[in-house]
Amino acid sequence: MEAVLTRSTPRSDLLPHLTFILIWGAGYVAAAFALTGMGPFTLATVRFFGSGAIIAALVAMRAAPRPVSRVLLHAAIAGLLLQAGFFGFTYAGMRAGVAPAIAGLIAGLMPLTTAVGAALLLGERMRPAAVLGLVLGLAGVLLVVAPGLHGGGPLLGYLFVALALASLSLGTLYQKRFVVGADPVWSMLMQLSASALCLLPFGVLLEGLQMHPNAVAIGGLAWVILINSAAGLLLYLSLLARSGAARVASLFYLVPPVSAAFAAVLLHAHFGLRDCAGFALAAAGVWLGQRGSS
């Protein structure tokens, strides 16, 4: 994977890109662990309040000037899409029966929808190499997770994860269009605060914020709070500010294969030659997509 990213990614950006892929890839398995002890909206609410407290402490320590209200409002709107919408619907879909790998597959389609939206709404060009990379990446993702699709699944769960995909794509484009140049820490604080307040009523009314803690659930919750929300999303916003929306989105093609690898180790899921081939194909798509993105 490092060789795939090296040619099209400056050396200074290589480690952040690889870290982002690993963090997001592990996030689906961590969420599956956390959902063993709580409902999806309770998980999302606790996640956002916990991560928000961490970011608020960071804001207080930095004593950075507060951005203007208009920027904070745009950051909050982006957060409702990037976090409340994406994670809330993803967790709901997984709790409804969608396997982590399949949830990763649907989220892995985000580069395609985001690249098209970026071309139409942000004026980002899609060169032939980028289009080919998107196709190859999609084929790699499908090769990895297709066996799980044959088992079927609840229609409502697939609808939830499809809504998560739409929310993530729109949030990426909105962030790139309206929140460019904003302090990433302040932006994260607004995103987490807005998302927590948005999902709190769902957690209370639908689940009573009930938790049945166990070691696995607590470990998964700690991961999604400390790593995915606090570290992973700060990294995502940083990459988005420095690169085109389609370029950053192309990284999501590697998330499902990496999720499958984590599942093979932690959940004892099957990961054979077919999965390795899909991983390689998706990696090639990422390389082409980044090479062909402006």
BATOR-171074 format. One record per residue (C-alpha): residue number from 1; residue in one letter; y, z, x. Coordinates in steps of 0.25 Angstrom, whole numbers, plus 5000, padded with zeros to 4 digits. Each point is the difference from the previous one (the first is absolute). Example, Ala and Ser with C-alpha at 12.3 -4.5 7.8 and 13.67 -1.06 7.14 Angstrom:
// residues 2
+-----+--------+------+------+------+
| num | residu |    Y |    Z |    X |
+-----+--------+------+------+------+
|   1 |      a | 4982 | 5031 | 5049 |
|   2 |      s | 5014 | 4998 | 5006 |
+-----+--------+------+------+------+
// end
This chain:
// residues 294
+-----+--------+------+------+------+
| num | residu |    Y |    Z |    X |
+-----+--------+------+------+------+
|   1 |      m | 5000 | 5000 | 5000 |
|   2 |      e | 5009 | 5003 | 5012 |
|   3 |      a | 4998 | 4986 | 5005 |
|   4 |      v | 5004 | 4994 | 4986 |
|   5 |      l | 5013 | 5007 | 5000 |
|   6 |      t | 5004 | 4999 | 5014 |
|   7 |      r | 5004 | 4985 | 5000 |
|   8 |      s | 5009 | 5001 | 4988 |
|   9 |      t | 5005 | 5014 | 5001 |
|  10 |      p | 5010 | 5005 | 5011 |
|  11 |      r | 4993 | 5010 | 5009 |
|  12 |      s | 5010 | 5011 | 4995 |
|  13 |      d | 4995 | 4997 | 4986 |
|  14 |      l | 4986 | 5000 | 5003 |
|  15 |      l | 4997 | 5015 | 4999 |
|  16 |      p | 5008 | 5002 | 4987 |
|  17 |      h | 4992 | 4988 | 4993 |
|  18 |      l | 4987 | 5005 | 5004 |
|  19 |      t | 5003 | 5015 | 4996 |
|  20 |      f | 5005 | 4995 | 4987 |
|  21 |      i | 4987 | 4992 | 4997 |
|  22 |      l | 4991 | 5012 | 5004 |
|  23 |      i | 5009 | 5010 | 4991 |
|  24 |      w | 4999 | 4992 | 4988 |
|  25 |      g | 4986 | 4996 | 5002 |
|  26 |      a | 4996 | 5015 | 5000 |
|  27 |      g | 5008 | 5003 | 4988 |
|  28 |      y | 4991 | 4994 | 4990 |
|  29 |      v | 4988 | 5009 | 5005 |
|  30 |      a | 5009 | 5012 | 5001 |
|  31 |      a | 5005 | 4998 | 4985 |
|  32 |      a | 4985 | 4999 | 4996 |
|  33 |      f | 4998 | 5013 | 5006 |
|  34 |      a | 5012 | 5006 | 4994 |
|  35 |      l | 4997 | 4995 | 4986 |
|  36 |      t | 4987 | 5008 | 5000 |
|  37 |      g | 5009 | 5013 | 4997 |
|  38 |      m | 5011 | 4995 | 4992 |
|  39 |      g | 5005 | 4989 | 4990 |
|  40 |      p | 5007 | 4987 | 5005 |
|  41 |      f | 5014 | 5004 | 4995 |
|  42 |      t | 4999 | 5014 | 5005 |
|  43 |      l | 4996 | 4995 | 5014 |
|  44 |      a | 5012 | 4990 | 5000 |
|  45 |      t | 5009 | 5011 | 4996 |
|  46 |      v | 4995 | 5011 | 5010 |
|  47 |      r | 5001 | 4989 | 5010 |
|  48 |      f | 5014 | 4996 | 4998 |
|  49 |      f | 5005 | 5014 | 4999 |
|  50 |      g | 4993 | 5005 | 5012 |
|  51 |      s | 5005 | 4988 | 5008 |
|  52 |      g | 5014 | 5001 | 4995 |
|  53 |      a | 5000 | 5014 | 5005 |
|  54 |      i | 4997 | 4996 | 5014 |
|  55 |      i | 5010 | 4988 | 5000 |
|  56 |      a | 5011 | 5010 | 4994 |
|  57 |      a | 4997 | 5009 | 5011 |
|  58 |      l | 5002 | 4989 | 5010 |
|  59 |      v | 5013 | 4996 | 4993 |
|  60 |      a | 5005 | 5014 | 5002 |
|  61 |      m | 4996 | 5000 | 5015 |
|  62 |      r | 5006 | 4987 | 5003 |
|  63 |      a | 5014 | 5003 | 4993 |
|  64 |      a | 5001 | 4985 | 4998 |
|  65 |      p | 5012 | 4996 | 4991 |
|  66 |      r | 4996 | 4997 | 4985 |
|  67 |      p | 5000 | 4985 | 4997 |
|  68 |      v | 5009 | 4995 | 4988 |
|  69 |      s | 4995 | 5002 | 4986 |
|  70 |      r | 4997 | 4986 | 4998 |
|  71 |      v | 4991 | 4999 | 5012 |
|  72 |      l | 4993 | 5013 | 4995 |
|  73 |      l | 4998 | 4994 | 4986 |
|  74 |      h | 4994 | 4987 | 5005 |
|  75 |      a | 4991 | 5008 | 5009 |
|  76 |      a | 4995 | 5008 | 4988 |
|  77 |      i | 4997 | 4988 | 4992 |
|  78 |      a | 4992 | 4994 | 5012 |
|  79 |      g | 4993 | 5013 | 5000 |
|  80 |      l | 4996 | 4999 | 4986 |
|  81 |      l | 4993 | 4987 | 5003 |
|  82 |      l | 4995 | 5002 | 5014 |
|  83 |      q | 4994 | 5014 | 4997 |
|  84 |      a | 5000 | 5005 | 4986 |
|  85 |      g | 4995 | 4987 | 4995 |
|  86 |      f | 4991 | 4996 | 5011 |
|  87 |      f | 4993 | 5013 | 5003 |
|  88 |      g | 5001 | 5005 | 4985 |
|  89 |      f | 4993 | 4988 | 4995 |
|  90 |      t | 4990 | 4999 | 5012 |
|  91 |      y | 4996 | 5014 | 4998 |
|  92 |      a | 4998 | 4998 | 4985 |
|  93 |      g | 4992 | 4988 | 5003 |
|  94 |      m | 4991 | 5007 | 5010 |
|  95 |      r | 4998 | 5011 | 4991 |
|  96 |      a | 4996 | 4991 | 4989 |
|  97 |      g | 4989 | 4994 | 5008 |
|  98 |      v | 5005 | 4990 | 5010 |
|  99 |      a | 4994 | 5002 | 5014 |
| 100 |      p | 5009 | 5002 | 5011 |
| 101 |      a | 4996 | 4987 | 5007 |
| 102 |      i | 5003 | 4992 | 4987 |
| 103 |      a | 5014 | 5007 | 4998 |
| 104 |      g | 5002 | 4996 | 5015 |
| 105 |      l | 4997 | 4985 | 4996 |
| 106 |      i | 5010 | 5000 | 4989 |
| 107 |      a | 5011 | 5006 | 5008 |
| 108 |      g | 4996 | 4990 | 5011 |
| 109 |      l | 5005 | 4989 | 4992 |
| 110 |      m | 5014 | 5006 | 5001 |
| 111 |      p | 5003 | 4991 | 5012 |
| 112 |      l | 4998 | 4987 | 4991 |
| 113 |      t | 5009 | 5005 | 4989 |
| 114 |      t | 5010 | 5006 | 5009 |
| 115 |      a | 5001 | 4987 | 5009 |
| 116 |      v | 5002 | 4992 | 4987 |
| 117 |      g | 5011 | 5010 | 4995 |
| 118 |      a | 5007 | 5000 | 5013 |
| 119 |      a | 5001 | 4985 | 5001 |
| 120 |      l | 5005 | 5000 | 4986 |
| 121 |      l | 5009 | 5012 | 5000 |
| 122 |      l | 5004 | 5003 | 5014 |
| 123 |      g | 5000 | 4986 | 5006 |
| 124 |      e | 4989 | 5003 | 5010 |
| 125 |      r | 4993 | 4987 | 5005 |
| 126 |      m | 4986 | 4998 | 4999 |
| 127 |      r | 4995 | 4991 | 5010 |
| 128 |      p | 4986 | 4993 | 5000 |
| 129 |      a | 4994 | 5010 | 5009 |
| 130 |      a | 5005 | 5011 | 4991 |
| 131 |      v | 4993 | 4994 | 4988 |
| 132 |      l | 4987 | 4997 | 5008 |
| 133 |      g | 5001 | 5015 | 5005 |
| 134 |      l | 5001 | 5005 | 4986 |
| 135 |      v | 4988 | 4992 | 4995 |
| 136 |      l | 4992 | 5004 | 5012 |
| 137 |      g | 5003 | 5015 | 4998 |
| 138 |      l | 4997 | 4999 | 4985 |
| 139 |      a | 4987 | 4994 | 5003 |
| 140 |      g | 4997 | 5011 | 5011 |
| 141 |      v | 5003 | 5011 | 4990 |
| 142 |      l | 4991 | 4993 | 4989 |
| 143 |      l | 4989 | 4999 | 5010 |
| 144 |      v | 5000 | 5015 | 5003 |
| 145 |      v | 5001 | 5005 | 4986 |
| 146 |      a | 4994 | 4989 | 4991 |
| 147 |      p | 4986 | 5008 | 5000 |
| 148 |      g | 5007 | 5011 | 4993 |
| 149 |      l | 5006 | 4991 | 4989 |
| 150 |      h | 4986 | 4996 | 4995 |
| 151 |      g | 4998 | 5014 | 4995 |
| 152 |      g | 5011 | 4999 | 4990 |
| 153 |      g | 5009 | 5011 | 4996 |
| 154 |      p | 5009 | 5005 | 4989 |
| 155 |      l | 5010 | 4990 | 4996 |
| 156 |      l | 5011 | 5011 | 4999 |
| 157 |      g | 4998 | 5004 | 5014 |
| 158 |      y | 5002 | 4986 | 5005 |
| 159 |      l | 5012 | 4999 | 4991 |
| 160 |      f | 5006 | 5012 | 5007 |
| 161 |      v | 4997 | 4995 | 5014 |
| 162 |      a | 5006 | 4986 | 4996 |
| 163 |      l | 5013 | 5008 | 4995 |
| 164 |      a | 5000 | 5007 | 5014 |
| 165 |      l | 5000 | 4987 | 5007 |
| 166 |      a | 5012 | 4994 | 4992 |
| 167 |      s | 5007 | 5013 | 5002 |
| 168 |      l | 4998 | 5000 | 5015 |
| 169 |      s | 5004 | 4985 | 5001 |
| 170 |      l | 5013 | 5002 | 4992 |
| 171 |      g | 5003 | 5013 | 5008 |
| 172 |      t | 4999 | 4993 | 5013 |
| 173 |      l | 5009 | 4989 | 4996 |
| 174 |      y | 5010 | 5010 | 4993 |
| 175 |      q | 5000 | 5008 | 5013 |
| 176 |      k | 5003 | 4988 | 5009 |
| 177 |      r | 5011 | 4995 | 4991 |
| 178 |      f | 5008 | 5012 | 4996 |
| 179 |      v | 4996 | 5011 | 5010 |
| 180 |      v | 5001 | 4993 | 5013 |
| 181 |      g | 5007 | 5008 | 5011 |
| 182 |      a | 4999 | 5014 | 4993 |
| 183 |      d | 4996 | 5012 | 5007 |
| 184 |      p | 4985 | 5000 | 4999 |
| 185 |      v | 4999 | 5015 | 4999 |
| 186 |      w | 5010 | 5001 | 4988 |
| 187 |      s | 4994 | 4988 | 4994 |
| 188 |      m | 4986 | 5007 | 5000 |
| 189 |      l | 5006 | 5013 | 4994 |
| 190 |      m | 5006 | 4992 | 4989 |
| 191 |      q | 4987 | 4992 | 4998 |
| 192 |      l | 4991 | 5013 | 5000 |
| 193 |      s | 5009 | 5008 | 4991 |
| 194 |      a | 5002 | 4989 | 4989 |
| 195 |      s | 4985 | 4997 | 5000 |
| 196 |      a | 4996 | 5015 | 4999 |
| 197 |      l | 5010 | 5002 | 4988 |
| 198 |      c | 4994 | 4987 | 4994 |
| 199 |      l | 4986 | 5004 | 5000 |
| 200 |      l | 5001 | 5015 | 4998 |
| 201 |      p | 5000 | 4998 | 4985 |
| 202 |      f | 4988 | 4992 | 5000 |
| 203 |      g | 4993 | 5010 | 5009 |
| 204 |      v | 5004 | 5011 | 4990 |
| 205 |      l | 4997 | 4993 | 4987 |
| 206 |      l | 4988 | 4993 | 5003 |
| 207 |      e | 4993 | 5009 | 5010 |
| 208 |      g | 5007 | 5014 | 4999 |
| 209 |      l | 5002 | 4999 | 5016 |
| 210 |      q | 4986 | 5006 | 5001 |
| 211 |      m | 4993 | 5000 | 5013 |
| 212 |      h | 4986 | 5004 | 5004 |
| 213 |      p | 5001 | 5001 | 5015 |
| 214 |      n | 4989 | 4998 | 5009 |
| 215 |      a | 5000 | 4998 | 5015 |
| 216 |      v | 4999 | 4985 | 4999 |
| 217 |      a | 5011 | 4999 | 4989 |
| 218 |      i | 5009 | 5008 | 5009 |
| 219 |      g | 4997 | 4992 | 5012 |
| 220 |      g | 5003 | 4987 | 4992 |
| 221 |      l | 5013 | 5006 | 4994 |
| 222 |      a | 5005 | 5005 | 5014 |
| 223 |      w | 4998 | 4986 | 5006 |
| 224 |      v | 5007 | 4992 | 4989 |
| 225 |      i | 5012 | 5010 | 5001 |
| 226 |      l | 5001 | 5001 | 5015 |
| 227 |      i | 4996 | 4987 | 5004 |
| 228 |      n | 5001 | 4990 | 4989 |
| 229 |      s | 5013 | 5004 | 4994 |
| 230 |      a | 5007 | 5007 | 5011 |
| 231 |      a | 4996 | 4992 | 5012 |
| 232 |      g | 4994 | 4987 | 4994 |
| 233 |      l | 5012 | 4997 | 4990 |
| 234 |      l | 5010 | 5003 | 5011 |
| 235 |      l | 4993 | 4990 | 5009 |
| 236 |      y | 4999 | 4990 | 4989 |
| 237 |      l | 5015 | 5001 | 4997 |
| 238 |      s | 5003 | 4998 | 5014 |
| 239 |      l | 4992 | 4988 | 5002 |
| 240 |      l | 5006 | 4994 | 4987 |
| 241 |      a | 5014 | 5002 | 5005 |
| 242 |      r | 4996 | 4993 | 5014 |
| 243 |      s | 4992 | 4988 | 4994 |
| 244 |      g | 4999 | 4991 | 4989 |
| 245 |      a | 4994 | 5005 | 4987 |
| 246 |      a | 4989 | 4989 | 5001 |
| 247 |      r | 4997 | 5004 | 5014 |
| 248 |      v | 4998 | 5015 | 4997 |
| 249 |      a | 4992 | 4997 | 4988 |
| 250 |      s | 4990 | 4991 | 5008 |
| 251 |      l | 4996 | 5013 | 5006 |
| 252 |      f | 4994 | 5004 | 4987 |
| 253 |      y | 4989 | 4990 | 5002 |
| 254 |      l | 4993 | 5009 | 5011 |
| 255 |      v | 5001 | 5012 | 4991 |
| 256 |      p | 4987 | 4998 | 4991 |
| 257 |      p | 4991 | 4996 | 5012 |
| 258 |      v | 5005 | 5013 | 5007 |
| 259 |      s | 4998 | 5008 | 4988 |
| 260 |      a | 4986 | 4995 | 4999 |
| 261 |      a | 4998 | 5004 | 5015 |
| 262 |      f | 5005 | 5014 | 4996 |
| 263 |      a | 4991 | 5000 | 4988 |
| 264 |      a | 4988 | 4997 | 5008 |
| 265 |      v | 5003 | 5011 | 5010 |
| 266 |      l | 5004 | 5011 | 4990 |
| 267 |      l | 4994 | 4996 | 4987 |
| 268 |      h | 4987 | 4993 | 5006 |
| 269 |      a | 5003 | 4987 | 4993 |
| 270 |      h | 4994 | 4988 | 5005 |
| 271 |      f | 5008 | 4992 | 5011 |
| 272 |      g | 4992 | 4988 | 5005 |
| 273 |      l | 5001 | 4986 | 5006 |
| 274 |      r | 5007 | 4995 | 4988 |
| 275 |      d | 5010 | 5011 | 5000 |
| 276 |      c | 5003 | 4997 | 5015 |
| 277 |      a | 5002 | 4985 | 4997 |
| 278 |      g | 5010 | 5003 | 4989 |
| 279 |      f | 5007 | 5010 | 5010 |
| 280 |      a | 5001 | 4989 | 5010 |
| 281 |      l | 5005 | 4989 | 4990 |
| 282 |      a | 5010 | 5010 | 4994 |
| 283 |      a | 5005 | 5003 | 5014 |
| 284 |      a | 5002 | 4985 | 5003 |
| 285 |      g | 5008 | 4999 | 4987 |
| 286 |      v | 5009 | 5011 | 5004 |
| 287 |      w | 5002 | 4993 | 5013 |
| 288 |      l | 5004 | 4987 | 4994 |
| 289 |      g | 5008 | 5007 | 4989 |
| 290 |      q | 5008 | 5007 | 5010 |
| 291 |      r | 5002 | 4987 | 5009 |
| 292 |      g | 5004 | 4992 | 4989 |
| 293 |      s | 5010 | 5010 | 4993 |
| 294 |      s | 5015 | 4999 | 5003 |
+-----+--------+------+------+------+
// end
